[in-house]
Amino acid sequence: MALASRYRVVPDLQMPSMSPRTERNRLTAEDWENGALDMIAEEGVGALAVEALARRLGVTKGSFYWHFRTREALLKAALARWEARDDHDLQNHIASIEEPRERLRELFHWVGREARPHRIYAAFLQALDLPPVTQVMSRVAQRRMEFLHQAYRQAGMSKVEALHRARLAYAAYVGFLQLSLVPELPRLSQEQFEAYVEHVITTLVPK
């Protein structure tokens, strides 16, 4: 009987899967948050599920709970990470440019080069019925509008003109993302997209 018991434990000792402690040490909360943002970019907010994300990350669902209590907690953390990164990138890539027209041109070029943030933003636009998404999107939109308004003011526009132009520029961005969600519309090639960005710059950046 002792020999049989010894053989019964052999399969457990040989299992290749990680222990909960190993999985906890392998993946950080940041890993889960970035994984969630990748899933949201590809499949939308509604597709975010703990089990599906665990499979993508190559761990068990149980290891998720070392870092988050619920799927909603993960979504909020992912939103916070995306918002912080958006603000950091805006300040570090664009805000330090002194000449306002050049700052605006670089903003449009920078936005045009960043594909992943487009997909995440578009996914969040489709999930504005969720309060955590609405709150973050409202802050991000306000921050971007203020950035545009200040640049247009510094470029010589009046307060009202600058506000109108900022709204127009931001609406062009959001509208383009909305159009990209319509499957029946043809997709732009890279060359066509770059030409579109240049047209936006010519139209919206004051001379």
PEQUIJO-V859358 format. One record per pair of residues at least 12 apart in sequence whose C-alpha atoms are under 10 Angstrom apart, sorted by the first residue. I is the first residue (numbers start at 0). J is the second residue. If there is no record, write none. Layout:
BEGIN
I&J + I&J
END
This chain:
BEGIN
16&57 + 16&58 + 16&59 + 17&58 + 17&59 + 17&62 + 18&58 + 18&59 + 18&62 + 19&58 + 19&59 + 19&60 + 19&61 + 19&62 + 19&63 + 19&64 + 19&65 + 20&62 + 20&65 + 21&62 + 22&57 + 22&58 + 22&59 + 22&61 + 22&62 + 22&63 + 22&65 + 23&58 + 23&61 + 23&62 + 23&63 + 23&64 + 23&65 + 23&66 + 24&62 + 24&65 + 25&58 + 25&62 + 26&56 + 26&57 + 26&58 + 26&62 + 26&63 + 26&65 + 26&66 + 27&63 + 27&65 + 27&66 + 28&63 + 28&65 + 28&66 + 28&67 + 28&73 + 28&76 + 28&77 + 29&66 + 29&76 + 29&77 + 29&80 + 30&56 + 31&49 + 31&52 + 31&53 + 31&56 + 31&63 + 31&66 + 31&67 + 31&73 + 31&74 + 31&76 + 31&77 + 32&73 + 32&74 + 32&75 + 32&76 + 32&77 + 32&78 + 32&79 + 32&80 + 32&81 + 33&76 + 33&77 + 33&80 + 33&81 + 34&47 + 34&52 + 34&53 + 34&55 + 34&56 + 34&77 + 35&47 + 35&48 + 35&49 + 35&52 + 35&53 + 35&55 + 35&56 + 35&70 + 35&73 + 35&74 + 35&76 + 35&77 + 35&78 + 36&74 + 36&77 + 36&78 + 36&80 + 36&81 + 36&115 + 36&116 + 36&118 + 36&119 + 36&122 + 37&52 + 37&115 + 37&116 + 37&118 + 37&119 + 38&51 + 38&52 + 38&55 + 38&119 + 39&74 + 39&77 + 39&118 + 39&119 + 39&120 + 39&121 + 39&122 + 39&123 + 40&114 + 40&115 + 40&116 + 40&117 + 40&118 + 40&119 + 40&120 + 40&121 + 40&122 + 40&123 + 41&115 + 41&118 + 41&119 + 41&122 + 42&118 + 42&119 + 42&122 + 43&118 + 43&119 + 43&120 + 43&121 + 43&122 + 43&123 + 43&124 + 43&125 + 43&126 + 44&74 + 44&119 + 44&122 + 44&123 + 44&124 + 44&125 + 44&126 + 44&129 + 44&132 + 45&122 + 45&123 + 45&125 + 45&126 + 47&70 + 47&71 + 47&73 + 47&74 + 48&60 + 48&69 + 48&70 + 48&71 + 48&73 + 48&74 + 49&61 + 49&63 + 49&64 + 49&69 + 49&70 + 49&71 + 49&73 + 50&63 + 50&70 + 71&131 + 74&131 + 74&132 + 75&131 + 75&132 + 75&135 + 78&119 + 78&123 + 78&131 + 78&132 + 78&134 + 78&135 + 78&136 + 79&131 + 79&132 + 79&135 + 81&116 + 81&119 + 81&120 + 81&135 + 81&139 + 82&135 + 82&136 + 82&138 + 82&139 + 83&139 + 84&116 + 85&116 + 85&139 + 85&142 + 85&143 + 86&139 + 86&142 + 86&143 + 88&109 + 89&106 + 89&109 + 89&110 + 89&142 + 89&143 + 89&146 + 90&146 + 92&105 + 92&106 + 92&109 + 93&105 + 93&106 + 93&107 + 93&109 + 93&146 + 94&106 + 94&146 + 94&150 + 97&150 + 97&153 + 98&150 + 98&153 + 98&154 + 99&147 + 99&149 + 99&150 + 99&151 + 99&152 + 99&153 + 99&154 + 99&155 + 99&204 + 99&205 + 100&150 + 100&151 + 100&153 + 100&154 + 100&155 + 100&200 + 100&204 + 100&205 + 100&206 + 101&150 + 101&154 + 101&204 + 102&147 + 102&150 + 102&151 + 102&154 + 102&204 + 103&146 + 103&147 + 103&150 + 103&151 + 103&154 + 103&200 + 103&203 + 103&204 + 103&205 + 104&196 + 104&197 + 104&199 + 104&200 + 104&201 + 104&203 + 104&204 + 104&205 + 105&200 + 106&147 + 106&200 + 107&168 + 107&172 + 107&196 + 107&197 + 107&199 + 107&200 + 107&203 + 107&204 + 108&193 + 108&196 + 108&197 + 108&199 + 108&200 + 110&172 + 110&196 + 111&172 + 111&192 + 111&193 + 111&195 + 111&196 + 111&197 + 112&193 + 112&196 + 117&172 + 117&173 + 117&175 + 117&176 + 117&179 + 118&176 + 118&179 + 118&180 + 120&136 + 120&173 + 120&176 + 120&177 + 121&173 + 121&174 + 121&175 + 121&176 + 121&177 + 121&178 + 121&179 + 121&180 + 122&176 + 122&177 + 122&180 + 123&135 + 123&136 + 124&136 + 124&173 + 124&176 + 124&177 + 125&177 + 125&180 + 140&169 + 140&173 + 143&165 + 143&166 + 143&169 + 144&162 + 144&164 + 144&165 + 144&166 + 144&168 + 144&169 + 145&162 + 145&165 + 145&166 + 146&165 + 147&161 + 147&162 + 147&164 + 147&165 + 147&166 + 147&168 + 147&169 + 148&160 + 148&161 + 148&162 + 148&163 + 148&164 + 148&165 + 148&166 + 148&168 + 149&161 + 149&162 + 149&165 + 150&165 + 150&204 + 151&163 + 151&164 + 151&165 + 151&203 + 151&204 + 151&205 + 152&164 + 152&165 + 154&204 + 154&205 + 154&206 + 155&205 + 155&206 + 156&205 + 164&203 + 164&204 + 164&205 + 165&203 + 167&203 + 168&199 + 168&200 + 168&202 + 168&203 + 168&204 + 171&199 + 171&203 + 172&199
END
